[in-house]
Amino acid sequence: MLRHRSQQRALYSALATTYALTCHADRAKQARVAAMISNSEGKPPHPSTLDPLYRTLSLTKAITVWAAERLIAECRQRCGARGVFAVNRLLEYEGLAIVSNAAGGDNLLMALDAAKAMIGGIAYRAPQTELAEPKDMDLLDEQLWLGLAHSRERIMQAELAARIRRATDWDATPTEAWNDNIHGARDFVSVHGARLVLESMLAAVRRLPEEAAGALRPLCAFFAIEEIERGAAWLLCHELLAPEQVMAVPEQLNALCDQITPHVEVLLEAFGIPEDVLGVPISAGDHSMIVAADDAAGVPGQHIEQEPGAVAVRIP
Ligand SMILES: Cc1cc2nc3c(=O)[nH]c(=O)nc-3n(C[C@H](O)[C@H](O)[C@H](O)COP(=O)(O)OP(=O)(O)OC[C@H]3O[C@@H](n4cnc5c(N)ncnc54)[C@H](O)[C@@H]3O)c2cc1C
């Protein structure tokens, strides 16, 4: 199945994002521990979006959950019928991601609080890297990824701050001015989060021995170029990318898929998740076909279709 480009693009995107977010979550947790150690009382950071560390931690929760929800749904779809059977637990994970949007603080509200503080310049300095000629740069250039991420975040913050200021200079109340720019704020905080995640992944790759870094580099490029693709309209409007660069993205992602394929097994094993923890038949063999019993929903269960070599699983 992985020979199909549609499967590759979706699943490698999920793998790249999962790696990137794992690198970022690890870095955020390390920062939290470091802050607790330096704090004489060993307490976690005070929950306030005015505190940059707390802001990063709450944003890490929001962007991780948003990505998890999207990626699990994509993985479920890529598994076809097997993906919808409860026994394979993809729906369960998807449900968990959906619930996590509200649990532990509403993700959107946490993200908007963080955006409001950053747009107001509270304990925030926009990233400063500016590229001289981004339109002449290679899509695979790490400096292009970082430069575009920095420029986009800096310009978005400045534009939003100016728009809100202009509105209140006229006759809008601060609440009205904010409300009219809430979508921009949501986009800005996503761009800020994606920049932090990219930086975390690049830092993690730099620390690895060459062999491991070699497997992760194409994945990192995949993550970065997909982020450029997502922001392509904005980047073109701001003349930070040339149309030729945007048009080259699909071919570049295909080429990266070819570089990732030989490393997929190792990249999956590196998560170190034991089979018995996964506990799902879908990962026990490619050919098992299981129809879960769900009498309550009126679905006849107990049907098992098996190809040679498949693992038989019967669900009561
Ligand atoms: C499993 C689970 C565990 C939880 N555990 C805890 C817990 O331990 N402690 C705790 O305190 N709470 C907990 N919660 C509650 C959770 O934090 C609340 O869901 C959250 O406070 C939002 O309240 P609400 O769900 O009533 O939504 P509402 O506040 O009514 O919001 C409804 C919708 O409107 C949007 N919205 C609301 N206000 C604004 C605004 N100002 N601007 C833009 N959009 C807005 C929200 O994003 C949401 O989409 C838990 C929730 C769940 C599902």
The ligand as an SDF file (V2000), in Angstrom:
LIG
                    3D

 53 58  0  0  0  0  0  0  0  0999 V2000
  -12.7380   15.5160   29.8270 C   0  0  0  0  0  0  0  0  0  0  0  0
  -12.7760   16.9040   30.3700 C   0  0  0  0  0  0  0  0  0  0  0  0
  -12.0520   17.1990   31.5180 C   0  0  0  0  0  0  0  0  0  0  0  0
  -12.0570   18.4700   32.0410 C   0  0  0  0  0  0  0  0  0  0  0  0
  -11.3430   18.7400   33.1780 N   0  0  0  0  0  0  0  0  0  0  0  0
  -11.3780   19.9470   33.7420 C   0  0  0  0  0  0  0  0  0  0  0  0
  -10.6610   20.2330   34.9400 C   0  0  0  0  0  0  0  0  0  0  0  0
   -9.9830   19.3740   35.4870 O   0  0  0  0  0  0  0  0  0  0  0  0
  -10.7510   21.4600   35.4830 N   0  0  0  0  0  0  0  0  0  0  0  0
  -11.4960   22.4590   34.8950 C   0  0  0  0  0  0  0  0  0  0  0  0
  -11.5490   23.5590   35.4030 O   0  0  0  0  0  0  0  0  0  0  0  0
  -12.1750   22.2140   33.7470 N   0  0  0  0  0  0  0  0  0  0  0  0
  -12.1420   21.0120   33.1600 C   0  0  0  0  0  0  0  0  0  0  0  0
  -12.8410   20.7600   32.0040 N   0  0  0  0  0  0  0  0  0  0  0  0
  -13.6850   21.8170   31.4950 C   0  0  0  0  0  0  0  0  0  0  0  0
  -13.0020   22.5640   30.3590 C   0  0  0  0  0  0  0  0  0  0  0  0
  -11.8850   23.2300   30.7840 O   0  0  0  0  0  0  0  0  0  0  0  0
  -14.0950   23.4620   29.8040 C   0  0  0  0  0  0  0  0  0  0  0  0
  -14.5880   22.7040   28.7420 O   0  0  0  0  0  0  0  0  0  0  0  0
  -13.6250   24.8030   29.3430 C   0  0  0  0  0  0  0  0  0  0  0  0
  -13.4420   25.6120   30.4610 O   0  0  0  0  0  0  0  0  0  0  0  0
  -14.5960   25.4330   28.3500 C   0  0  0  0  0  0  0  0  0  0  0  0
  -15.9000   25.5430   28.8970 O   0  0  0  0  0  0  0  0  0  0  0  0
  -17.1600   24.9490   28.1060 P   0  0  0  0  0  0  0  0  0  0  0  0
  -16.8290   23.5880   27.6440 O   0  0  0  0  0  0  0  0  0  0  0  0
  -18.3710   25.1180   28.9180 O   0  0  0  0  0  0  0  0  0  0  0  0
  -17.2680   25.7830   26.7790 O   0  0  0  0  0  0  0  0  0  0  0  0
  -17.7050   27.2890   26.5700 P   0  0  0  0  0  0  0  0  0  0  0  0
  -16.8400   28.1870   27.3840 O   0  0  0  0  0  0  0  0  0  0  0  0
  -19.1760   27.4430   26.6560 O   0  0  0  0  0  0  0  0  0  0  0  0
  -17.2640   27.4490   25.0410 O   0  0  0  0  0  0  0  0  0  0  0  0
  -18.0200   26.9110   23.9400 C   0  0  0  0  0  0  0  0  0  0  0  0
  -17.3090   27.2520   22.6470 C   0  0  0  0  0  0  0  0  0  0  0  0
  -17.1810   28.6580   22.5050 O   0  0  0  0  0  0  0  0  0  0  0  0
  -15.8240   29.0220   22.3550 C   0  0  0  0  0  0  0  0  0  0  0  0
  -15.5680   30.2340   23.1780 N   0  0  0  0  0  0  0  0  0  0  0  0
  -15.8640   30.4060   24.4900 C   0  0  0  0  0  0  0  0  0  0  0  0
  -15.4370   31.6150   24.9070 N   0  0  0  0  0  0  0  0  0  0  0  0
  -14.8560   32.2130   23.8480 C   0  0  0  0  0  0  0  0  0  0  0  0
  -14.1740   33.4550   23.6440 C   0  0  0  0  0  0  0  0  0  0  0  0
  -14.0300   34.3510   24.6340 N   0  0  0  0  0  0  0  0  0  0  0  0
  -13.6510   33.7280   22.4350 N   0  0  0  0  0  0  0  0  0  0  0  0
  -13.8000   32.8260   21.4200 C   0  0  0  0  0  0  0  0  0  0  0  0
  -14.4180   31.6460   21.5380 N   0  0  0  0  0  0  0  0  0  0  0  0
  -14.9350   31.3210   22.7360 C   0  0  0  0  0  0  0  0  0  0  0  0
  -15.0040   27.8520   22.8700 C   0  0  0  0  0  0  0  0  0  0  0  0
  -13.7610   27.7250   22.1780 O   0  0  0  0  0  0  0  0  0  0  0  0
  -15.9090   26.6740   22.5660 C   0  0  0  0  0  0  0  0  0  0  0  0
  -15.6710   26.2190   21.2580 O   0  0  0  0  0  0  0  0  0  0  0  0
  -12.8300   19.4930   31.4300 C   0  0  0  0  0  0  0  0  0  0  0  0
  -13.5270   19.2060   30.2450 C   0  0  0  0  0  0  0  0  0  0  0  0
  -13.4930   17.9400   29.7160 C   0  0  0  0  0  0  0  0  0  0  0  0
  -14.2400   17.6620   28.4380 C   0  0  0  0  0  0  0  0  0  0  0  0
  1  2  1  0
  2  3  1  0
  2 52  2  0
  3  4  2  0
  4  5  1  0
  4 50  1  0
  5  6  2  0
  6  7  1  0
  6 13  1  0
  7  8  2  0
  7  9  1  0
  9 10  1  0
 10 11  2  0
 10 12  1  0
 12 13  2  0
 13 14  1  0
 14 15  1  0
 14 50  1  0
 15 16  1  0
 16 17  1  0
 16 18  1  0
 18 19  1  0
 18 20  1  0
 20 21  1  0
 20 22  1  0
 22 23  1  0
 23 24  1  0
 24 25  2  0
 24 26  1  0
 24 27  1  0
 27 28  1  0
 28 29  2  0
 28 30  1  0
 28 31  1  0
 31 32  1  0
 32 33  1  0
 33 34  1  0
 33 48  1  0
 34 35  1  0
 35 36  1  0
 35 46  1  0
 36 37  1  0
 36 45  1  0
 37 38  2  0
 38 39  1  0
 39 40  1  0
 39 45  2  0
 40 41  1  0
 40 42  2  0
 42 43  1  0
 43 44  2  0
 44 45  1  0
 46 47  1  0
 46 48  1  0
 48 49  1  0
 50 51  2  0
 51 52  1  0
 52 53  1  0
M  END
$$$$
